[in-house]
């Protein structure tokens, strides 16, 4: 792990790793709080690394301190859920000494309905002798090389809601550019995302357009199309928004998230039949996180069901509307929109008099 000023979450993370790992290595990059003291309670090695605005350099240093055959990395605001802890211990006994990378699911913290709003796979356990190194000063990654295997022991991200890293990564990118380091295709994509996340939609759109003209990874291009469409939505450029969404079909069959976005466009234009078509198509999509895509399960279940309910209600097809609302409720029984609709439909039903 590499850490800096993580006193709020570090103990939570490390207390859940007891008896899983043979050694725990924490590299501190300049904490000014009690991070180091907390790390020393759990870790076999706590080392210092002089921060130089390069996440991959810090991660490579942390890997250099490892002695075990396999290395697993985590961030301080990650946790291992009980069910994943058991799966990880099983996986540990199955490490074969030949697989170079084990890809594990990375998921956002589940909500009150037990659903993780975002799931994707990351290179999580690395064979030390593979010699793989982290690259990228921001949004660092390990190249997918050698023998790769997928397993289901997930790491869960539980970032504190009040924590913000606004403009931090943009500053790091700006510093790289100032020193003449130009982004590769992957870094163009993530630079555009940082611009978008910080509300710089016009500039982000320009970078996304440039990225889509290059030879970047297909999954990043599909995601870039959707992000670009969102930029144009915020810039009130409807036709460009739609063009960006349809452009994603150049790279793969329609994804559920894209279908829902097109359905939203149709709904906003009053094209209810068109919206129904796209939301139904979203329901038929079966996302595969192992593709490397950022998978948001709601877009192939809850969201299209909820909007099909609204569309059919406006089309005067109440039975279908109520059916899709109930389907949404099976997925998210505590959702306020589902409960509101349920109450709405109950009030539409004729009241039975006592003497009847």
Legacy VTK file of the C-alpha trace (Angstrom):
# vtk DataFile Version 3.0
C-alpha trace
ASCII
DATASET POLYDATA
POINTS 356 float
0.000 0.000 0.000
1.007 3.591 -0.542
-0.594 6.070 1.846
-0.704 9.733 2.818
-2.841 11.252 5.578
-5.099 8.219 5.861
-5.693 8.142 9.626
-9.455 8.163 9.080
-9.597 4.896 7.132
-6.310 2.996 7.431
-7.163 0.996 10.579
-10.505 -0.004 9.044
-8.698 -1.349 6.012
-5.889 -3.170 7.798
-7.988 -4.669 10.589
-9.884 -6.630 7.933
-6.710 -8.156 6.508
-5.661 -10.065 9.624
-4.432 -13.610 8.899
-4.754 -13.197 5.121
-1.346 -11.872 4.125
2.120 -13.161 4.963
3.518 -9.642 5.093
2.048 -6.156 5.021
4.102 -3.337 3.534
3.032 0.283 3.935
4.833 3.061 2.108
4.097 6.527 3.467
4.513 9.411 1.033
4.535 12.278 3.508
1.714 12.023 6.041
1.212 14.850 8.507
-1.335 13.008 10.686
-1.262 9.703 12.614
-1.106 7.493 9.529
2.372 6.166 10.268
1.537 5.237 13.876
-1.559 3.349 12.710
0.445 1.574 10.013
3.023 0.422 12.551
0.291 -1.368 14.524
-0.446 -3.668 11.588
2.412 -3.692 9.102
5.609 -5.717 8.962
7.307 -2.897 7.071
6.568 0.833 7.179
8.787 2.769 4.795
9.103 6.362 3.662
9.016 7.514 0.059
9.661 11.093 -0.985
6.620 12.070 -3.005
7.456 13.286 -6.500
4.008 13.644 -8.056
4.126 10.151 -9.517
1.833 7.395 -8.220
3.514 4.673 -10.268
6.937 5.522 -8.811
5.558 5.124 -5.284
3.811 1.846 -6.126
6.913 0.429 -7.786
8.903 1.263 -4.669
6.328 -0.482 -2.469
6.522 -3.585 -4.693
10.327 -3.566 -4.473
10.081 -4.156 -0.711
8.036 -7.362 -1.054
9.537 -10.811 -0.410
6.572 -13.103 -1.137
5.964 -14.911 -4.436
2.784 -12.908 -5.035
1.977 -9.284 -4.222
-1.503 -7.883 -3.701
-2.044 -4.130 -3.573
-4.812 -2.097 -1.956
-5.582 1.528 -1.157
-6.286 2.807 2.335
-9.976 3.449 1.606
-10.497 -0.138 0.404
-11.849 -2.991 2.517
-12.274 -6.736 2.180
-15.838 -7.809 2.967
-16.308 -11.009 5.030
-17.482 -13.081 2.050
-14.566 -11.835 -0.040
-12.162 -12.527 2.798
-13.089 -16.211 2.655
-12.765 -16.221 -1.140
-9.372 -14.531 -0.934
-8.066 -17.086 1.549
-9.196 -19.862 -0.806
-7.504 -18.124 -3.705
-4.288 -17.821 -1.718
-4.143 -21.621 -1.425
-4.632 -21.917 -5.206
-1.839 -19.584 -6.370
0.056 -21.702 -8.884
3.384 -19.898 -9.205
2.869 -19.589 -12.966
0.021 -17.097 -13.332
1.442 -13.574 -13.604
-1.699 -11.560 -12.876
-4.886 -12.394 -11.001
-7.696 -10.039 -11.956
-10.177 -9.415 -9.118
-13.411 -7.395 -9.039
-13.193 -3.851 -7.698
-16.556 -2.574 -6.552
-18.027 0.518 -5.003
-19.471 0.077 -1.519
-22.924 -1.579 -1.643
-25.916 0.612 -0.824
-28.837 -0.174 1.474
-30.190 -2.653 -1.083
-26.869 -4.498 -1.183
-26.053 -3.339 -4.724
-22.652 -2.002 -5.743
-23.302 0.853 -8.187
-20.021 0.222 -10.017
-18.002 -2.956 -10.623
-14.945 -3.610 -12.760
-11.904 -5.876 -12.716
-8.396 -4.728 -11.839
-4.952 -6.279 -11.911
-4.859 -7.045 -8.182
-2.421 -9.890 -7.425
0.910 -9.933 -9.259
3.589 -12.615 -9.426
6.752 -10.921 -8.146
9.045 -12.666 -10.660
6.905 -11.438 -13.561
8.898 -8.209 -13.387
5.863 -6.071 -14.226
6.111 -2.387 -13.312
3.523 0.305 -12.719
3.256 3.010 -15.376
1.528 6.383 -15.422
2.083 9.176 -12.943
-1.717 9.538 -12.556
-4.284 6.720 -12.769
-1.389 4.283 -12.735
-1.725 0.776 -14.121
0.151 -2.458 -14.603
0.412 -3.723 -18.190
-1.655 -6.853 -18.736
1.031 -9.302 -19.824
1.913 -12.929 -19.277
-0.527 -15.496 -17.940
-3.715 -13.870 -16.629
-6.511 -15.438 -14.556
-9.828 -14.069 -13.286
-11.156 -14.770 -9.802
-14.140 -13.468 -7.813
-12.615 -12.345 -4.500
-13.516 -8.658 -4.601
-11.993 -5.557 -3.065
-14.559 -2.948 -2.001
-13.919 0.780 -2.233
-15.346 2.777 0.693
-14.199 6.319 0.151
-15.396 8.743 2.850
-18.109 10.951 1.282
-16.566 14.193 2.501
-13.142 13.497 1.025
-12.330 15.422 -2.132
-9.349 15.311 -4.468
-10.720 18.015 -6.757
-8.099 19.373 -9.148
-5.319 17.284 -7.533
-4.918 15.041 -10.549
-5.333 17.930 -12.982
-2.417 19.612 -11.234
-0.328 16.472 -11.674
-1.194 16.305 -15.368
-0.387 20.003 -15.811
2.986 19.483 -14.181
3.761 16.602 -16.554
2.768 18.638 -19.590
4.871 21.572 -18.390
7.904 19.263 -18.322
7.246 18.044 -21.845
5.675 14.668 -20.982
2.834 14.038 -23.392
0.035 11.597 -22.476
-0.310 8.217 -24.126
-3.759 7.090 -25.284
-4.775 5.783 -21.862
-3.669 8.972 -20.145
-5.579 11.092 -22.685
-8.723 9.235 -21.669
-8.143 9.761 -17.952
-7.104 13.381 -18.456
-10.439 13.974 -20.202
-12.247 12.312 -17.280
-10.491 14.586 -14.797
-11.518 17.635 -16.837
-15.116 16.413 -16.941
-15.211 15.547 -13.229
-14.062 19.065 -12.441
-16.760 20.681 -14.573
-14.555 21.736 -17.503
-16.939 20.250 -20.058
-15.858 22.165 -23.166
-12.198 21.268 -22.718
-13.059 17.707 -21.732
-15.123 17.299 -24.910
-12.161 18.406 -27.023
-9.845 15.895 -25.342
-12.406 13.085 -25.670
-12.784 13.875 -29.380
-9.006 13.712 -29.814
-8.825 10.440 -27.879
-11.543 8.862 -30.029
-9.474 9.632 -33.131
-6.543 7.626 -31.745
-5.897 3.930 -31.214
-6.868 3.630 -27.558
-8.365 0.582 -25.887
-11.873 -0.298 -27.065
-13.420 -0.290 -23.579
-12.017 3.168 -22.912
-13.438 4.368 -26.228
-16.917 3.094 -25.359
-16.721 4.838 -22.000
-15.364 7.968 -23.687
-18.405 8.091 -25.987
-20.734 8.099 -23.001
-18.634 10.658 -21.128
-18.494 12.850 -24.224
-22.283 12.640 -24.547
-22.593 13.761 -20.925
-20.358 16.753 -21.648
-22.565 17.724 -24.579
-25.676 17.237 -22.443
-24.328 19.732 -19.920
-23.373 22.077 -22.755
-26.947 21.786 -24.163
-25.771 20.320 -27.484
-28.415 17.674 -28.049
-27.436 16.475 -31.520
-23.786 16.116 -30.575
-24.882 14.242 -27.472
-26.819 11.712 -29.546
-23.991 11.416 -32.084
-21.547 10.586 -29.309
-23.844 7.877 -27.927
-24.415 6.268 -31.327
-20.694 6.476 -32.030
-20.141 3.859 -29.318
-21.773 1.292 -31.634
-18.654 1.482 -33.804
-16.774 -0.375 -31.076
-19.252 -2.897 -29.671
-22.951 -3.821 -29.576
-25.121 -1.448 -27.516
-24.269 -1.382 -23.821
-27.010 -1.021 -21.214
-25.729 2.347 -20.012
-25.699 3.739 -23.562
-29.209 2.395 -24.245
-30.549 4.110 -21.135
-28.918 7.393 -22.145
-30.503 7.220 -25.610
-33.810 6.319 -23.960
-33.473 9.446 -21.830
-32.947 11.551 -24.961
-36.091 10.078 -26.531
-38.087 10.695 -23.364
-36.957 14.312 -23.198
-38.135 14.794 -26.797
-41.523 13.233 -26.027
-40.770 10.130 -28.111
-42.179 7.612 -25.627
-42.213 4.682 -28.050
-38.566 5.322 -28.849
-37.749 5.519 -25.143
-39.537 2.196 -24.532
-37.480 0.581 -27.299
-34.137 1.650 -25.829
-35.023 0.919 -22.205
-36.203 -2.582 -23.173
-32.960 -3.091 -25.060
-31.044 -2.104 -21.920
-32.908 -4.799 -19.977
-31.737 -7.408 -22.480
-28.081 -6.508 -22.085
-26.024 -8.752 -19.818
-22.970 -6.798 -18.667
-19.650 -8.599 -18.352
-17.243 -6.922 -15.938
-14.473 -9.231 -17.122
-14.391 -7.297 -20.383
-12.697 -4.498 -18.463
-15.742 -2.259 -18.748
-16.996 -0.065 -15.932
-20.222 -1.970 -15.218
-23.107 -0.195 -13.478
-25.682 -2.914 -12.708
-28.572 -0.468 -12.263
-28.524 0.309 -15.982
-29.432 -3.232 -16.982
-32.099 -3.633 -14.306
-33.463 -0.994 -11.975
-33.124 2.139 -14.130
-34.774 0.805 -17.324
-37.560 -0.819 -15.256
-38.293 2.451 -13.496
-38.346 4.455 -16.725
-40.450 1.847 -18.535
-42.941 2.313 -15.728
-43.024 6.060 -16.395
-43.217 5.664 -20.178
-46.051 3.128 -20.105
-47.963 5.226 -17.593
-47.800 8.227 -19.928
-48.852 5.984 -22.817
-51.930 4.997 -20.784
-50.804 1.394 -20.358
-51.162 1.181 -16.598
-50.858 -2.603 -16.297
-47.468 -2.556 -18.003
-46.430 0.507 -16.014
-47.275 -1.181 -12.715
-45.539 -4.392 -13.835
-42.238 -2.633 -14.498
-42.466 -0.703 -11.254
-42.804 -3.980 -9.383
-39.781 -5.319 -11.266
-37.849 -2.251 -10.148
-39.011 -2.860 -6.579
-37.673 -6.408 -6.633
-34.245 -4.950 -7.299
-34.423 -1.942 -4.967
-37.264 -2.418 -2.453
-36.295 0.689 -0.462
-36.010 3.118 -3.343
-38.119 6.266 -2.931
-39.140 6.412 -6.603
-40.380 2.820 -6.551
-42.317 3.407 -3.335
-43.806 6.646 -4.674
-44.972 4.879 -7.841
-46.395 2.009 -5.814
-48.462 4.440 -3.759
-49.521 6.219 -6.972
-50.830 3.012 -8.546
-52.611 1.966 -5.359
-54.475 5.284 -5.347
-55.589 4.723 -8.939
-57.404 1.514 -8.084
-61.152 1.776 -7.397
-62.032 1.851 -3.718
-64.160 -1.070 -2.535
-67.029 -0.011 -0.272
-67.550 -1.877 2.995
-71.063 -3.076 2.007
-69.678 -4.585 -1.176
LINES 1 357
356 0 1 2 3 4 5 6 7 8 9 10 11 12 13 14 15 16 17 18 19 20 21 22 23 24 25 26 27 28 29 30 31 32 33 34 35 36 37 38 39 40 41 42 43 44 45 46 47 48 49 50 51 52 53 54 55 56 57 58 59 60 61 62 63 64 65 66 67 68 69 70 71 72 73 74 75 76 77 78 79 80 81 82 83 84 85 86 87 88 89 90 91 92 93 94 95 96 97 98 99 100 101 102 103 104 105 106 107 108 109 110 111 112 113 114 115 116 117 118 119 120 121 122 123 124 125 126 127 128 129 130 131 132 133 134 135 136 137 138 139 140 141 142 143 144 145 146 147 148 149 150 151 152 153 154 155 156 157 158 159 160 161 162 163 164 165 166 167 168 169 170 171 172 173 174 175 176 177 178 179 180 181 182 183 184 185 186 187 188 189 190 191 192 193 194 195 196 197 198 199 200 201 202 203 204 205 206 207 208 209 210 211 212 213 214 215 216 217 218 219 220 221 222 223 224 225 226 227 228 229 230 231 232 233 234 235 236 237 238 239 240 241 242 243 244 245 246 247 248 249 250 251 252 253 254 255 256 257 258 259 260 261 262 263 264 265 266 267 268 269 270 271 272 273 274 275 276 277 278 279 280 281 282 283 284 285 286 287 288 289 290 291 292 293 294 295 296 297 298 299 300 301 302 303 304 305 306 307 308 309 310 311 312 313 314 315 316 317 318 319 320 321 322 323 324 325 326 327 328 329 330 331 332 333 334 335 336 337 338 339 340 341 342 343 344 345 346 347 348 349 350 351 352 353 354 355
